[in-house]
Amino acid sequence: MAQLLQRFRTIATPAVRYSRALSAQQYRSNQTSAQTNVSTLPSGLRVVSETDPAQKYETSTIAVVVNTGSSYETAKNNGVAHFLEHLAFKGTERRTATGLELEVENMGASLNAFTSREHTVYIAKVFKQDVDKAVDILSDIIQNPKHSEAAIEQERGVILREMAEVEKIMEEAVFDHLHSIAFQGSPLSYTILGPKENINTFTKGDFTEYIKTHYTADRMVVVGTGAVDHAQLEKLAEASFTSLAKESPIDFSASVKPVYTGSALTVADDRTNGETTVAVALEGASWSSPDHVPLLVIQSIVGNYDKALGGGKNLSSRLGELVATEDLARKFSSFNTCYNGTGLFGNYFVTTGDKTEDMTCEVLSEYVRIAHDVSDAEVERAKRRLKSATLMQTDGPSAACEEIGRQMMSLGRRVPPAEMAARIDAIDTKTVRDVATRYFTDVESADRKSTRLNSSHFAN
């Protein structure tokens, strides 16, 4: 469900090249090992590249990942990171907005950006001979933004319209509400777009101050994948990113840590056409937690269901089979959303108002069943499905570039696909039951108001 928690300016879909799940050993033997190189410049800026020894790529993907997003904001400036990302393409001291567009188009390249709760990413996809131009453009829009009053006013209107559109999408809105009650009192409860009152009052000074405190060398990483040479990328980054402060004047280690708070929220909305959109979640694991991968396996066991796609009683997901048989929901998806210090594990579903309680109870009952009665066959099937999905999602230089950037920020290192496959292979039924027991304790008697349970839903 990560796509529900991010506002993508563009979405790249990697090509699918795997038709079956591979073991870690098979993956190593069938893959020409990509070489990952990491170096740190004198400024503290990290440069990471992952190259293909087979040199089969003619294109390169270059990204600058900034360790900032709505979870690093305050109530006063919530939404500034996303607004700043919008302004990135509106001109710099060296390039006009039109000139930037023409330069990118004439190269046959693409230039995009997105903001999440924890990261802002600027990404360029170019032919291999244009890597130097990509680095120059990325460094320019980050270090020398013009932020003219005209551009600010233009993007203010764009963001307000975007906000209005997001509010119409129940699937988006319900997750914003879920975060607001799951992490009360901490920035992780904020929305990525921010409140309207902030959007209407941001000034150029707010953006300048945010760049000064958050866009520093120690909070950024330059990533290159595909047809890239690490020595060249390192040299280009050092020559281009010359205006970055080494570190922020803010001590982020002293910031308010997200604390999970159980709660429930119902939002009445007459636009739902008789349907109820629900997100039910418990506290999950962080990116660095040893429980992260077991919870991914559990997510795979719980599964997904969509009435429009068929499958019904033949689904491998027990919950999916039950929902199809009893007609409890139009669709449901399980999610395992991780952050640096915490996470959310749960289910999103769309049903009718009279079936909301039954569907919620069945979701929680499935969690408890997994903790006590999951079978070896279910675990093995879920592991194979998870390995396939993991490898497909990061297949290709563009998808790998974003993943490497996130891993460097969250874990401080690259987790190779072979290592991830090995970690999945190492999980057995006992591990799944132990982790499920630890995270889902007392859910069966929670009655949706336990201190460990969150639910957010829209209803008529």
Secondary structure, DSSP 8 states (H G I E B T S, - for coil): -GGGGSEESS--------SS---HHHHHHHS---EEEEEE-TTS-EEEEEE-TT---SEEEEEEEES-SGGG--TTTTTHHHHHHHHTTS-BSS--HHHHHHHHHHTT-EEEEEE-SS-EEEEEEEEGGGHHHHHHHHHHHHH-B---HHHHHHHHHHHHHHHHHHHH-HHHHHHHHHHHHHTTTSGGGS-SS--HHHHHH--HHHHHHHHHHHS-GGGEEEEEEES--HHHHHHHHHHH--S--SS-SS-GGGS-------EEEEEE-TTSTTEEEEEEEEE---TT-TTHHHHHHHHHHH-EEEGGG--GGG-S-HHHHHHHHHT--SEEEEEEEE-SS-EEEEEEEEEEGGGHHHHHHHHHHHHHHHHHH--HHHHHHHHHHHHHHHHHHT-SHHHHHHHHHHHHHHTSS---HHHHHHHHHT--HHHHHHHHHHHSTTGGG-TT-STTEEEEEEE-
